[in-house]
């Protein structure tokens, strides 16, 4: 703290995001007390060093024993301070950071500051006075909007709402110090609480906002949103201190829920995924020019993502007709972005000057990175890589978007396997967050670092995977589907299974997803692997039979469901049930009653067991990477945290024993991975393998 002419400036400095951890709270409380006690201090300015004003409480402290002073106490101390406290915000004023500002007397923000209460995305609510102070300041409707969406708002909008007093010209700290000095000199008056609108005066509008929010929420799967609304209602009905106590109770109730633990896990898993020892000291290669081989659904999506991220992009297609179609897909994707207001017409035009196409590989001689997105066939891909090897400059990175094939074998088709890596995008590639970075045996570390740097620039969540059939995501997905296919033969219907998994939190069930993706893709894979299949392993041929009947999914108008012309949602089809019944009869299987709970338990057990095998084979670096892949690429409900997090929540002993039970029916698939025993023996969980 430094004091000049009666203005004490307290600077918060706790990199990287000034999270309000216990040590910082203690120091803040001390600085406040000192400033209060110092007679020479007339106004206190609170600012932050580094890239941002506090972006919230320290998420890593949740679930730990609480340490004094609590953040609500610090906020109350600021609010009760007899000397005006002016906060100067910049960067991301989020969560507890914004609550600290709400307790202050005057709020200034740099242009470009984002302000929000994202606690709901962590399964909790603003627990340091936010649910009480924010609605009083900006009204219940706007406050509920901010807290139930968790989305930040720009400083300009915050000013409109009355959340802040000014968007400063230049640095907010300097503006705050000037305002404080002017106030002391009597040249400026600080806005006082009395002057601010108290929205509680309009109780009917407040209660209307609460009612609308409840109606809008409907039946919430997540415990936090309804509790936020309760707190805002309490802010009207209860005296301030009782409102704070009500909020505190609700916060403590939520912070220990499995949903909150899962959402915290997901937040930290995203930050952890980019941490790999080999990357720490490795400089990525410079990428400015990207070549994309293939203009189909994946190729055009990848080209779109790269163009939107500012790269120069060259699309390669086999002939002019295919090239025109590919470029048109990219153009359509960008026109959609304009239509959604994500891109201005002027920027759309400028951007297109960075997009080009050709039908000859030689056009990629100067490319820094080439991403191959051709037909999913090893022969086709190795031929492309062999040709690229003779064309692109030394030092260029060669990437394949294969979703299953052996990247080592593709790399071996070149004289520079160290420059080859897998970049497994998910469809639509310009939208889906996940990018599996598939590191082959000879991929050099700076190529891996380049892939992670590319992902950050594309706004993707990158997860490192080793080479195996299906890498992380498709391998876990295959296990999930194998378990549900067994249930089809044993007595369940695809419709019952889809309802059970949607009821569990997935946006779609496994058979709805199969119909959307096309049954022929996984059929081709099963056919490719048939010669290597362990004859003792149970094999369900229902999918094969449907394919032979031409039931390839939505694109064929029928798969597991029947689709009216152009429809994306299908209807149940008795013909499919007949096919399944015939398979049972052929195998002499007497169908049995299967419950929703059993379907969900087997799905989870299969995914977690495959996850354990993936960890044993070091295909994934840690369990949270597997969770992240399933959350960001396969629709696994974020508030359940992923299969490995769920396995920890259910309990390894219980789930391992469940696997043992299932293994009595079918040993090869259900045999628990050895990792379960090892962890159980040492009293450990999968989470213990997520070293930060
Ligand atoms: N606590 C602890 N660490 C945090 C953190 C936080 N709140 N926010 C970020 N980090 C770490 C992160 O793990 C990473 O670490 C580094 O900072 C950079 O983050 C009482 C209870 C601010 C928009 O939900 O949204 O307040 O990997 O890679 O892309 O009501 O971080 O370098 O070791 O994400 O520039 C509410 C969470 C908390 C905001 C910056 N606040 N953070 O994004 O960097 S709950 C939030 C973010 C709360 C109160 C309640 C983003 C960001 P490492 P990064 P970024």
Boltz pocket constraint, residues with backbone or C-beta under 6 A from the ligand:
constraints:
  - pocket:
      binder: B
      contacts: [[A, 16], [A, 17], [A, 19], [A, 55], [A, 56], [A, 57], [A, 58], [A, 59], [A, 60], [A, 71], [A, 92], [A, 94], [A, 95], [A, 96], [A, 97], [A, 99], [A, 118], [A, 119], [A, 122], [A, 124], [A, 125], [A, 126], [A, 127], [A, 128], [A, 130], [A, 267], [A, 268], [A, 271], [A, 272]]
      max_distance: 6.0
